[in-house]
């Protein structure tokens, strides 16, 4: 279970995830509340299923686990942070690997265009998280 359950002072429960922010502080991000433990467990299971389905979708859209692993290895080897590809037209041989500065520049340009771009991307952090989610939840 990736989503965690915490009991609150009033006897209700919150469901969420522990994350590390930019300042390396651990934070609990609450996504739902429950009146009792059974409801909390049921909600955590639903959120785990949703996380798994989203991770699977993201990995499948770039060709599956083997392709995702190849891209991740290439990102690490080339010391790049993301890979770009044409929207809805993923081809392994047409990927554009970018460093942090190029990625930030693309994000700035895209945000000025209201998020409109003819390219999509997947980042190293995203690939690692998605692969971890699929492996963890499919055991």
C-alpha positions in Angstrom: 0.0 0.0 0.0 1.5 3.3 -1.1 -1.2 5.4 0.4 -0.9 5.6 4.1 -3.6 6.0 6.8 -3.1 8.2 9.8 -5.5 8.5 12.8 -6.4 12.1 13.7 -6.9 13.4 17.2 -10.7 13.3 16.8 -10.7 9.6 16.0 -11.3 10.0 12.2 -8.6 9.0 9.7 -6.8 10.7 6.8 -5.4 8.9 3.8 -2.4 10.3 1.9 1.2 10.0 1.1 4.5 10.9 2.7 6.5 13.1 0.4 9.8 15.0 0.7 9.6 18.6 -0.4 12.3 20.8 -1.9 13.7 21.6 1.5 14.1 17.9 2.2 11.3 18.0 4.8 8.9 15.1 5.1 5.3 16.1 4.6 2.0 14.1 4.7 -0.2 15.1 1.8 -3.8 14.2 2.6 -6.0 13.1 -0.2 -9.1 11.9 1.7 -10.7 11.5 5.1 -12.6 8.6 6.6 -14.8 8.2 9.6 -13.5 4.7 10.5 -10.6 2.4 9.9 -12.5 0.1 7.5 -13.5 3.1 5.3 -9.9 4.4 5.4 -8.5 1.0 4.3 -11.1 0.9 1.4 -10.2 4.4 0.3 -6.4 3.7 0.5 -7.0 0.6 -1.7 -8.9 2.7 -4.2 -6.2 5.3 -4.4 -3.5 2.6 -4.7 -5.5 1.1 -7.6 -5.7 4.6 -9.2 -2.0 5.2 -8.8 -1.2 1.8 -10.4 -3.5 2.4 -13.3 -2.1 5.9 -13.9 1.5 4.6 -13.7 0.6 1.7 -16.1 -1.0 4.1 -18.6 2.1 6.4 -18.5 4.5 3.5 -19.1 2.3 1.9 -21.8 2.1 5.2 -23.7 5.8 5.1 -24.2 6.0 1.5 -25.3 5.9 -0.5 -22.0 8.2 -1.4 -19.2 11.2 -2.4 -21.4 11.1 0.8 -23.4 10.7 2.8 -20.2 13.7 1.1 -18.7 15.8 1.8 -21.9 14.8 5.5 -21.7 15.6 5.7 -18.0 19.0 4.1 -18.6 19.7 6.6 -21.4 18.6 9.5 -19.2 21.0 8.4 -16.5 23.9 7.7 -18.9 23.5 11.1 -20.7 22.9 13.0 -17.5 19.7 14.4 -18.9 16.5 15.0 -17.0 13.7 14.5 -19.6 12.9 13.2 -23.0 10.6 14.9 -25.5 8.5 13.4 -28.3 5.8 14.5 -30.6 2.3 14.5 -28.9 0.5 11.2 -29.5 3.3 10.0 -31.8 5.9 8.2 -29.7 8.8 6.7 -31.6 11.9 5.4 -29.7 14.2 6.5 -32.4 12.8 10.1 -32.5 13.3 11.1 -28.9 15.0 14.3 -27.8 16.9 14.2 -24.5 17.3 17.5 -22.7 19.2 18.7 -19.7 17.7 20.7 -16.8 18.2 24.1 -18.4 16.6 23.1 -21.7 13.7 21.5 -19.8 13.1 24.6 -17.7 13.2 26.7 -20.9 10.6 24.5 -22.6 8.4 24.7 -19.5 8.6 28.5 -19.5 7.7 28.7 -23.2 4.9 26.2 -22.8 3.4 28.0 -19.8 3.4 31.3 -21.8 1.4 29.4 -24.5 -1.2 28.2 -21.9 0.3 24.7 -21.9 0.0 24.3 -25.6 2.8 22.4 -27.3 3.3 19.9 -30.1 5.6 17.9 -27.9 5.0 15.8 -24.8 7.7 14.7 -22.3 8.6 12.2 -19.7 11.1 13.0 -17.0 13.5 10.8 -15.1 11.6 11.3 -11.8 8.4 10.3 -13.5 9.8 7.2 -15.0 11.3 6.1 -11.7 8.1 6.7 -9.9 6.0 4.9 -12.4 8.2 1.9 -12.7 8.4 1.7 -8.9 4.6 1.9 -8.6 4.0 -0.8 -11.2 6.6 -3.2 -9.6 5.5 -2.4 -6.0 1.8 -2.8 -6.6 1.9 -5.8 -9.0 3.7 -8.1 -6.6 
